[in-house]
Amino acid sequence: MQLHMNSLTTVERQYYLQHAIAPRPIAFASTVDTEGNVNLSPFSFFNLFSSQPPIVIFSPSRRVRNGTNKDTLHNVQQVPEVVINIVTYPIVQQMSLASCEYPTGTNEFIKAGFTPIVATTVKPPLVKESQIQMECKVIEIKPLGEEGGAGNLVICEVLVMHIADELLDENKKIDQRKINHVARLGGDWYCKVSADNLFQVTKPNTQLGIGVDVLPDAVRNSKILTGNNLGQLANVHEVPVIDATFNDDHLKQIIQYYSISPDEMEKELHLYAQQLLQENKVQEAWQILLATS
């Protein structure tokens, strides 16, 4: 299916884009107007864009049905400050309740049962129940259009960040496994990040990966190894060589049992290498694949 955006209605564009571009982190934004009325509302058009200066951007879009702007936008235009509270699983249902379009002047802290805490540098309050809060000043608001669905980029500089102690390890670093982040998908769908669905991917640093094009032909054209497997193997900094000290009983069994059938042996070696790669044992997998080269 091909979709040409200019042939779709705003609702249709929103549907396909929000389902495809996911998961999206949620900015739970608390703001105030010039009279001190507090507003609390979530926005999933949100992300980090710079570390120096520390910049985050969220976008309160115009309402699709009538093109009007939301209270959050009016507030940051009047008082250019915001607290962005990070949404985690224990507060997701209350967060959803706060997204209701209550009349202007309604305090969503009260409606959704959250506890406000006085911030240290800005006027809007922090959400006590959020484990990470960021006090921000709004440095620019960039409208993207006048029609329903048009975004308004609220560009914020983070001034102060509050992090719950229970999320930190012994070195005062955030333990990713302790944050049950919640992210927005399409429609009513969300996802939860928890320790059992986290995984690590080795990131190339100053030393470049050799690349898939450098892999041996038999490995690159394997019918067993997936694109992810090839990516792992190709992310080493130099082509490994056979390690004479490498000792693996299962490798010996494969060679002994399938030595009369090279094609079957290659298949078994690739299956075993794949198993090792799934355990993130990249060097061991290389030794298996080099065994008969």
C-alpha positions as CSV (number, residue, x, y, z in Angstrom):
1,M,0.0,0.0,0.0
2,Q,1.2,3.5,-0.9
3,L,-0.3,6.5,0.8
4,H,0.1,10.0,-0.7
5,M,-0.4,12.4,2.2
6,N,-2.1,15.1,0.2
7,S,-4.9,12.7,-0.8
8,L,-5.8,11.8,2.8
9,T,-7.9,13.6,5.3
10,T,-6.3,15.0,8.5
11,V,-7.8,12.2,10.5
12,E,-6.4,9.6,8.1
13,R,-3.0,11.1,8.1
14,Q,-3.0,11.2,11.9
15,Y,-4.1,7.6,12.1
16,Y,-1.3,6.2,9.8
17,L,1.5,8.4,11.1
18,Q,0.7,7.8,14.8
19,H,0.6,4.0,14.3
20,A,3.8,4.0,12.2
21,I,5.9,6.4,14.2
22,A,6.0,4.7,17.5
23,P,6.6,4.2,20.3
24,R,6.7,7.9,21.3
25,P,7.7,9.2,24.8
26,I,5.2,11.3,26.6
27,A,5.7,14.8,27.9
28,F,3.4,15.2,30.8
29,A,3.4,19.0,30.8
30,S,2.4,21.3,33.7
31,T,1.9,24.9,32.9
32,V,0.3,28.0,34.4
33,D,-1.4,31.1,33.0
34,T,-0.8,34.7,34.1
35,E,-3.4,34.3,36.9
36,G,-1.7,31.2,38.3
37,N,-4.2,28.6,37.0
38,V,-2.5,25.3,36.6
39,N,-2.9,23.0,33.6
40,L,-1.6,19.4,33.3
41,S,-1.7,17.6,30.0
42,P,0.2,14.8,28.1
43,F,1.8,15.2,24.7
44,S,3.4,12.3,22.7
45,F,4.8,14.6,20.0
46,F,7.9,14.9,22.2
47,N,11.6,14.2,22.3
48,L,15.2,15.3,23.2
49,F,17.0,17.4,20.6
50,S,20.2,18.7,22.1
51,S,22.4,18.2,25.1
52,Q,24.3,21.5,24.8
53,P,22.2,23.4,25.4
54,P,19.8,20.8,26.9
55,I,16.8,21.2,24.6
56,V,13.5,19.2,24.5
57,I,10.6,19.9,22.2
58,F,6.9,19.0,22.6
59,S,4.1,19.9,20.3
60,P,0.5,20.7,21.4
61,S,-1.3,20.3,18.0
62,R,-4.4,22.2,17.1
63,R,-7.6,20.2,17.6
64,V,-8.4,18.3,14.4
65,R,-12.2,18.9,14.7
66,N,-12.1,22.7,14.8
67,G,-8.5,24.0,14.6
68,T,-8.5,25.5,18.1
69,N,-5.4,25.5,20.3
70,K,-5.1,23.8,23.6
71,D,-4.8,25.4,27.1
72,T,-1.1,24.3,27.3
73,L,-0.2,26.4,24.3
74,H,-2.0,29.4,25.6
75,N,-0.3,29.0,29.0
76,V,3.3,28.8,27.6
77,Q,2.6,31.9,25.5
78,Q,1.6,33.8,28.6
79,V,4.1,32.3,31.0
80,P,7.0,30.7,29.0
81,E,7.8,28.0,31.5
82,V,6.9,24.3,31.8
83,V,7.6,21.3,33.9
84,I,7.9,18.1,31.8
85,N,7.1,15.1,33.9
86,I,8.1,11.7,32.6
87,V,5.3,9.1,32.4
88,T,5.9,5.6,33.8
89,Y,3.6,2.7,34.1
90,P,2.4,3.4,37.7
91,I,0.8,6.7,36.6
92,V,-0.4,5.9,33.1
93,Q,-4.1,5.6,33.9
94,Q,-4.1,8.9,35.8
95,M,-2.1,10.5,33.0
96,S,-4.8,9.4,30.5
97,L,-7.5,10.9,32.7
98,A,-5.7,14.2,32.7
99,S,-5.8,14.2,28.9
100,C,-9.6,14.8,29.0
101,E,-10.6,18.1,27.6
102,Y,-11.9,19.7,30.7
103,P,-13.1,23.3,30.6
104,T,-10.4,26.0,30.7
105,G,-9.4,26.7,34.3
106,T,-9.9,23.1,35.4
107,N,-6.9,21.9,37.5
108,E,-6.0,18.4,36.1
109,F,-3.9,17.8,39.2
110,I,-7.1,17.6,41.2
111,K,-9.1,15.8,38.5
112,A,-6.5,13.1,38.0
113,G,-5.5,12.8,41.6
114,F,-1.9,14.0,41.3
115,T,0.1,15.9,43.9
116,P,1.7,19.2,43.0
117,I,5.1,20.1,44.3
118,V,6.6,23.6,44.1
119,A,9.4,23.8,41.5
120,T,12.8,25.4,42.3
121,T,13.1,27.7,39.4
122,V,9.8,27.9,37.4
123,K,6.2,28.7,38.3
124,P,4.4,25.5,37.1
125,P,4.4,22.7,39.7
126,L,6.1,19.3,39.5
127,V,4.0,16.0,39.6
128,K,5.1,14.3,42.7
129,E,4.1,10.9,41.4
130,S,6.4,11.2,38.4
131,Q,9.9,9.8,39.1
132,I,11.6,12.2,36.7
133,Q,10.7,15.9,36.3
134,M,12.4,18.6,34.2
135,E,11.9,22.3,35.0
136,C,12.2,24.2,31.7
137,K,12.1,27.6,30.2
138,V,10.4,28.0,26.9
139,I,12.8,29.7,24.5
140,E,10.7,29.6,21.3
141,I,7.3,28.5,20.1
142,K,7.1,27.7,16.4
143,P,3.6,27.2,14.8
144,L,3.5,24.8,11.9
145,G,0.1,25.8,10.5
146,E,-3.3,27.2,11.1
147,E,-5.5,24.2,10.4
148,G,-6.7,21.4,12.6
149,G,-3.8,18.9,13.3
150,A,-1.1,21.6,12.9
151,G,1.6,21.3,15.5
152,N,3.1,24.0,17.6
153,L,6.8,23.3,18.5
154,V,7.4,24.3,22.1
155,I,11.2,24.5,22.3
156,C,12.3,24.2,25.9
157,E,15.6,24.5,27.7
158,V,15.9,22.1,30.7
159,L,17.1,24.1,33.7
160,V,16.7,21.6,36.5
161,M,16.2,17.8,36.4
162,H,14.8,15.9,39.4
163,I,15.4,12.1,39.5
164,A,14.0,9.7,42.1
165,D,16.8,8.1,44.1
166,E,15.3,4.6,43.6
167,L,16.1,4.8,39.9
168,L,19.8,5.3,40.5
169,D,22.6,2.7,40.9
170,E,25.5,2.9,43.3
171,N,27.3,5.4,41.0
172,K,24.4,7.8,40.8
173,K,23.6,6.7,37.3
174,I,20.1,5.9,36.1
175,D,19.5,2.2,35.9
176,Q,17.4,1.8,32.7
177,R,15.9,-1.4,34.1
178,K,14.3,0.4,37.0
179,I,12.3,2.9,34.9
180,N,9.0,1.4,33.7
181,H,8.7,4.0,30.8
182,V,5.4,4.2,29.0
183,A,5.3,5.1,25.4
184,R,2.4,6.1,23.1
185,L,1.5,4.1,20.0
186,G,-1.5,4.6,17.7
187,G,-5.1,4.9,18.8
188,D,-5.6,3.7,22.4
189,W,-2.4,1.6,22.3
190,Y,0.6,2.1,24.7
191,C,3.6,0.0,25.5
192,K,5.5,-0.5,28.7
193,V,9.3,-0.7,29.0
194,S,10.3,-3.2,31.7
195,A,13.4,-5.2,32.5
196,D,12.2,-8.3,30.8
197,N,11.9,-6.6,27.4
198,L,15.0,-4.6,27.4
199,F,18.1,-5.5,25.4
200,Q,21.4,-3.9,24.6
201,V,22.9,-3.3,21.1
202,T,26.6,-2.7,20.8
203,K,27.1,0.8,19.4
204,P,30.1,1.6,17.1
205,N,32.3,4.2,18.7
206,T,35.6,5.6,17.3
207,Q,36.5,2.2,15.7
208,L,34.3,1.4,12.8
209,G,32.6,-1.9,12.2
210,I,34.0,-3.9,9.3
211,G,30.6,-3.9,7.5
212,V,28.4,-6.6,6.0
213,D,30.2,-6.4,2.7
214,V,33.4,-7.7,4.3
215,L,31.8,-10.8,5.7
216,P,32.8,-14.1,4.1
217,D,30.5,-15.0,1.2
218,A,29.1,-18.1,3.0
219,V,28.2,-16.0,6.0
220,R,26.8,-13.0,4.1
221,N,24.6,-15.3,1.9
222,S,23.6,-17.6,4.7
223,K,20.0,-18.9,4.6
224,I,20.1,-19.2,8.4
225,L,21.6,-16.0,9.7
226,T,19.3,-13.0,9.8
227,G,20.0,-9.3,9.1
228,N,20.4,-8.7,12.8
229,N,22.9,-11.6,13.0
230,L,24.9,-10.2,10.1
231,G,24.8,-6.8,11.8
232,Q,26.3,-8.2,15.0
233,L,29.1,-10.0,13.1
234,A,29.9,-7.0,11.0
235,N,30.1,-4.7,14.0
236,V,33.6,-6.0,15.0
237,H,36.5,-3.6,14.4
238,E,38.6,-6.1,12.4
239,V,38.0,-9.5,10.8
240,P,38.7,-12.1,13.5
241,V,41.1,-14.9,12.9
242,I,41.0,-18.5,14.1
243,D,41.9,-18.8,17.7
244,A,43.8,-22.0,18.2
245,T,42.9,-22.0,21.9
246,F,39.2,-21.9,21.3
247,N,37.6,-25.1,22.6
248,D,34.0,-25.9,22.2
249,D,32.5,-29.4,22.6
250,H,29.4,-28.7,20.5
251,L,31.6,-27.4,17.7
252,K,33.6,-30.7,17.8
253,Q,30.3,-32.7,17.7
254,I,29.1,-30.8,14.6
255,I,32.3,-31.3,12.7
256,Q,32.5,-35.0,13.7
257,Y,28.9,-35.8,12.9
258,Y,28.5,-33.8,9.7
259,S,32.0,-34.0,8.2
260,I,30.8,-36.2,5.3
261,S,28.1,-33.6,4.4
262,P,29.6,-30.1,4.0
263,D,26.3,-28.5,3.3
264,E,24.6,-29.9,6.4
265,M,27.6,-29.1,8.5
266,E,27.5,-25.4,7.3
267,K,23.8,-25.3,8.2
268,E,24.5,-26.7,11.7
269,L,27.4,-24.3,12.2
270,H,25.2,-21.3,11.2
271,L,22.4,-22.5,13.5
272,Y,24.9,-22.8,16.4
273,A,26.5,-19.4,15.6
274,Q,23.0,-17.9,15.6
275,Q,22.3,-19.3,19.0
276,L,25.5,-17.7,20.3
277,L,24.6,-14.4,18.7
278,Q,21.3,-14.4,20.4
279,E,23.2,-14.7,23.7
280,N,25.4,-11.8,22.5
281,K,28.5,-14.0,22.3
282,V,29.8,-12.4,19.1
283,Q,33.5,-13.5,19.3
284,E,32.4,-17.1,20.0
285,A,30.0,-17.0,17.0
286,W,32.9,-15.8,14.8
287,Q,35.0,-18.8,15.9
288,I,32.2,-21.2,15.0
289,L,31.9,-19.6,11.6
290,L,35.6,-19.7,11.0
291,A,35.9,-23.3,12.0
292,T,35.8,-24.8,8.5
293,S,37.1,-21.8,6.5
